[in-house]
């Protein structure tokens, strides 16, 4: 059973998410939070597996709440749920440790599928919008292309940034799945990344994609 905390300052949205989650097999809502501060407190109390986190909330925004939750509860995964007019906050949320983000107009079935992906330890970004957001709001530092990685790791990183799964990367580069997993693990370590989402950001910062 995947235990979920819903954090959003709008009562109707929290209620809608809660009904959807509690009706989905394998999920159970363990709490709600109307502010970022409440979300941090609820995580310490209820230890949810997954947090649906809004970006803009009173007292403490979702980005700072995500940063504290990910630092204090590394097993809790955070999925940001935002809207297009809040795009500028998404990059900060990913840097804070969020495992991914979706838009609030995501169909219910897709939201549940995405929650399963995040809860399983993978990362997920809203399709098509993701790369535009990162390209628009990231200001790469000078010399960002000088990543201390091997040529093969660079090839893997580029394919990760293009949204390929490990199996697809293995097929594309004619490598075994275990070898690809090793390269991805090495990239996470070398680049100080917590999830594949952060590898995507690193690839964009380095102008590899």
DAURVEN-V647878 format. One record per residue. N is the residue number from 1. RES is the residue in one small letter. PHI is phi in whole degrees, 0 to 359 (NA if undefined). Layout:
BEGIN
N/RES/PHI  N/RES/PHI
END
This chain:
BEGIN
1/x/NA  2/x/271  3/x/266  4/x/238  5/x/253  6/x/254  7/x/241  8/x/199  9/x/278  10/x/259  11/x/302  12/x/295  13/x/292  14/x/300  15/x/296  16/x/294  17/x/299  18/x/297  19/x/298  20/x/296  21/x/296  22/x/290  23/x/267  24/x/269  25/x/301  26/x/87  27/x/237  28/x/211  29/x/282  30/x/251  31/x/175  32/x/228  33/x/216  34/x/261  35/x/221  36/x/296  37/x/297  38/x/296  39/x/296  40/x/298  41/x/296  42/x/296  43/x/295  44/x/294  45/x/274  46/x/257  47/x/48  48/x/291  49/x/280  50/x/217  51/x/239  52/x/271  53/x/241  54/x/285  55/x/276  56/x/260  57/x/216  58/x/288  59/x/71  60/x/212  61/x/284  62/x/294  63/x/292  64/x/294  65/x/298  66/x/297  67/x/301  68/x/289  69/x/295  70/x/294  71/x/286  72/x/270  73/x/225  74/x/299  75/x/275  76/x/273  77/x/263  78/x/243  79/x/246  80/x/284  81/x/235  82/x/224  83/x/232  84/x/301  85/x/286  86/x/246  87/x/305  88/x/295  89/x/270  90/x/294  91/x/301  92/x/299  93/x/295  94/x/294  95/x/296  96/x/286  97/x/121  98/x/299  99/x/279  100/x/167  101/x/209  102/x/227  103/x/266  104/x/290  105/x/266  106/x/297  107/x/301  108/x/308  109/x/297  110/x/290  111/x/296  112/x/297  113/x/300  114/x/295  115/x/297  116/x/297  117/x/298  118/x/296  119/x/295  120/x/281  121/x/105  122/x/272  123/x/240  124/x/208  125/x/234  126/x/301  127/x/297  128/x/61  129/x/294  130/x/305  131/x/293  132/x/296  133/x/296  134/x/295  135/x/299  136/x/284  137/x/254  138/x/269  139/x/251  140/x/297  141/x/291  142/x/296  143/x/76  144/x/293  145/x/286  146/x/276  147/x/285  148/x/273  149/x/224  150/x/283  151/x/297  152/x/294  153/x/297  154/x/297  155/x/298  156/x/295  157/x/299  158/x/299  159/x/288  160/x/299  161/x/295  162/x/274  163/x/91  164/x/283  165/x/280  166/x/300  167/x/296  168/x/292  169/x/295  170/x/301  171/x/292  172/x/293  173/x/261  174/x/57  175/x/242  176/x/283  177/x/298  178/x/295  179/x/293  180/x/298  181/x/300  182/x/294  183/x/297  184/x/296  185/x/298  186/x/296  187/x/296  188/x/302  189/x/290  190/x/296  191/x/265  192/x/63  193/x/264  194/x/269  195/x/217  196/x/296  197/x/303  198/x/289  199/x/293  200/x/299  201/x/300  202/x/299  203/x/295  204/x/290  205/x/297  206/x/273  207/x/60  208/x/278  209/x/225
END
